Amino acid sequence: MKDFISHVIAVLYRNLIWSYRSPFRLLDVTLWPLWMVFMLSVFLSVVDADPSYLALIIVSVAGWRAIFFVGFETTVMVLEEHWHDALPDILVSPISALQLALGGALTGVLKTIAVVIMFLAVGYLAFGIELADFATFLIALFFLMLAGFSFGFVLFGMAAVFDKRNVFTLSFMLPEVIGVASGPYYNIADVFPPCMVSVLNTFPTTHAFNLIKSIFGITQPDYFMLVITSMVWLCLAIVLNRTLYDFGRRMGTLTKVG
C-alpha cells in the first residue's frame, strides 16, 4: 500500500510541475473558468435576477468544472505519455495504469479546489454572495468529481484501443454534454421529455446537481440514488477500463494507435 500511494503521489508531483510550466494548464484554472462564470453571472446581474439564483449559477459552474477537471486529467495521463513517446517506459515501470489514472484524478481534484476557491471569492467580492450550506456543497462536489473519474477512467481504457486524438476530443466534449444535460441550474423535468428524464436520473451528476440546488430550495435531493448511481458508474468504469486496456495490450494498439 505504501508503494501504491507513493507512485500515485509521484504522478501527481510530475503533473504539478508540468502545470506550472504549461500556459494551457494555467489558463485552464484561471482565465477559462472565470470567463465562463462571468458570462453567466454578469448577464444575470444586468437583468436583475434573484441573488440566490446568481449564487446557484456560480456554485453549479464550479461543480461543472469539477466534472471536467477530474475526467480530463484522468484521461489525458495515458495520452500525454503516448505523445511524449514515454508510454512504453511507463508500462514497464512500477507505476500501474490505475496509479497513473489516480495521479491524474488527484491533479483534477487540486484544480477543482483552486477554481472553487476562486469562484467563491469572486461571488463574495463581486456580488456579496455567501454559500449558506457549505457542507452540502462539498458532498455534491465529491460525487461530481467521482463521476468525472468514472468516465475519465473509461476514456483512459478507450485510448488503449482507439485513435488517441479522438479520445482526447471526447475528454473535452463529454464533460460539457454530461454537465449541461444533468441540470446544473435547472430542473431536468422542466426541460426534457419523460423518457429522457428517466435516462438522466441514472446519472450521478443529475443527483449531485440536485443536491446543490437543494441548498437554494429549488429541488429535493435523493441521497440513495446519488450513492447507488455513483457506485454503478464507478464499477462499470473499472470493468470497462480493464477490458479495454487488456484488449489493447493484447492487440498491440496500446502504444500504436493515434
FENVENSUL-V761034 format. One record per backbone hydrogen bond with DSSP energy under -0.5 kcal/mol. CO is the residue of the C=O (numbers start at 1). NH is the residue of the N-H. Records with the same first field share a line. If there is no record, write none. Layout:
BEGIN
CO->NH  NH
END
This chain:
BEGIN
1->5
2->6
3->7
4->8
5->9
6->10
7->11
8->12
9->13
10->14
11->15
12->16
13->17
14->18
15->19
16->20
17->21
18->22
19->22
21->23
22->26
23->27
24->28
25->29
26->29
27->30  32
30->34
31->35
32->36
33->37
34->38
35->39
36->40
37->41
38->42
39->43
40->44
41->45
42->46
43->47
44->49
45->48
50->53  54
51->55
52->56
53->57
54->58
55->59
56->60
57->61
58->62
59->63
60->64
61->65
62->66
63->67
64->68
65->69
66->70
67->71
68->72
69->73
70->74
71->75
72->76
73->77
75->78  79
76->80
77->81
78->82
79->83
80->84
81->86  87
82->85
86->90
87->91
88->92
90->93
96->100
97->101
98->102
99->103
100->104
101->105
102->106
103->107
104->108
105->109
106->110
107->111
108->112
109->113
110->114
111->115
112->116
113->117
114->118
115->119
116->120
117->121
118->122
119->123
120->124
121->125
122->126  127
123->127  129
124->128
132->134
133->137
134->138
135->139
136->140
137->141
138->142
139->143
140->144
141->145
142->146
143->147
144->148
145->149
146->150
147->151
148->152
149->153
150->154
151->155
152->156
153->157
154->158
155->159
157->160
158->161  162
163->166  167
164->168
165->169
166->170
167->171
168->172
169->172  173
170->174
172->176
173->177
174->178
175->179
176->180
177->181
178->182
179->184
180->183
186->188
187->190
188->191  192
193->196  197
194->198
195->199
196->200
197->201
199->202
200->203
202->204
203->206  207
204->208
205->209
206->210
207->211
208->212
209->213
210->214
211->215
212->215
213->216  218
214->217
221->223
222->226
223->227
224->228
225->229
226->230
227->231
228->232
229->233
230->234
231->235
232->236
233->237
234->238
235->239
236->240
237->241
238->242
239->243
240->244
241->245
242->246
243->247
244->248
245->249
246->250
247->251
248->252  253  254
253->257
END
